[in-house]
Amino acid sequence: MKLTIKREQKEQKGMFGGHKGMTFLLSCRVELTPEERELIAKYKAEEQPLTYNRAGEPGLRISSLVRGVRYEVKDVTTLLNNEDVIKDACKEFKTLLMVMASFGGEETIEF
């Protein structure tokens, strides 16, 4: 799995052309290997949520990351927070893929 993150900015203009600050754009997309795509299809996990909002409702899903997501925010702090959420979601996604690939196998842990 490969996560591509793209950051951009654009100037905001007022009604009469005055400078109103900047808007920040965050685009993210996950590229999967053929094996990872097969696992997602096998387990029909396209709509599996990777994040949840404060109310406990599903947020970012596997299909969204694969298609690509784009956020427009007013400040850099929010952009960085969104980026961290996406990176954490990708870590969880990778763990999910590893578990899917492990079925039918065996794991030995020594202590």
C-alpha positions in Angstrom: 0.0 0.0 0.0 1.2 3.5 -0.9 -0.3 6.7 0.5 0.1 9.8 -1.6 -0.5 13.2 0.0 -0.7 16.4 -1.8 -0.9 19.9 -0.2 -1.9 23.0 -2.0 -3.1 26.5 -1.1 -5.2 29.1 -2.9 -5.8 32.8 -2.2 -9.3 33.8 -1.1 -10.6 37.0 -2.7 -13.3 39.2 -1.2 -16.4 40.5 -3.0 -14.5 43.5 -4.3 -11.3 41.7 -5.0 -9.5 42.2 -1.7 -7.3 39.6 -0.1 -9.3 37.5 2.4 -6.6 35.0 3.4 -5.7 31.5 2.2 -7.5 28.3 1.9 -5.5 25.0 2.2 -6.2 21.9 0.2 -5.3 18.4 1.2 -5.6 15.5 -1.3 -4.9 11.9 -0.3 -5.1 8.6 -2.2 -4.1 5.1 -1.4 -2.6 2.9 -4.1 -3.0 -0.8 -3.5 -1.0 -3.8 -4.8 -2.9 -6.4 -6.8 -2.8 -8.7 -3.8 -4.2 -6.1 -1.5 -7.0 -5.4 -4.0 -7.8 -9.1 -4.1 -8.1 -9.2 -0.3 -10.5 -6.2 -0.3 -12.6 -7.9 -2.9 -12.5 -11.3 -1.3 -13.7 -9.9 2.1 -16.0 -7.3 0.5 -14.3 -4.7 2.7 -14.7 -1.7 0.3 -17.1 0.1 2.7 -15.2 -0.9 5.9 -14.9 2.3 8.0 -11.4 3.2 9.0 -12.3 6.2 11.1 -15.3 7.3 13.2 -16.5 10.8 14.2 -17.2 11.9 17.7 -20.7 10.6 17.6 -19.4 7.1 16.7 -20.6 7.3 13.1 -18.4 5.9 10.3 -16.2 8.4 8.6 -13.4 7.6 6.2 -13.8 4.2 4.4 -11.5 2.0 2.4 -13.3 2.9 -0.9 -12.8 6.6 -0.1 -9.1 6.3 0.3 -8.7 4.2 -2.8 -10.7 6.7 -4.9 -9.0 9.6 -3.2 -10.2 12.2 -0.7 -9.9 16.0 -0.8 -10.4 18.4 2.0 -10.5 22.2 1.9 -9.7 23.9 5.2 -9.1 27.4 6.5 -6.0 26.9 8.6 -2.8 24.8 8.5 -3.4 23.3 11.9 -6.6 21.7 10.7 -4.9 20.5 7.5 -2.2 18.8 9.6 -4.8 17.2 11.9 -6.6 15.8 8.9 -3.4 14.5 7.5 -2.6 12.7 10.8 -6.1 11.2 10.9 -5.5 9.8 7.4 -2.1 8.4 8.2 -3.5 6.7 11.3 -6.3 5.3 9.2 -3.8 3.9 6.8 -1.9 2.2 9.6 -5.2 0.5 10.7 -5.9 -0.4 7.1 -2.5 -2.1 6.7 -3.2 -4.0 9.9 -6.6 -5.1 8.6 -4.9 -6.3 5.3 -2.3 -8.3 7.3 -5.0 -10.0 9.3 -7.0 -10.8 6.2 -3.9 -12.3 4.6 -3.2 -14.4 7.7 -6.3 -16.6 7.7 -5.5 -20.2 7.1 -2.1 -19.7 8.6 -0.6 -20.0 12.1 1.3 -17.6 14.3 3.7 -18.6 17.0 4.6 -16.2 19.8 7.5 -17.0 22.2 7.7 -15.4 25.6 
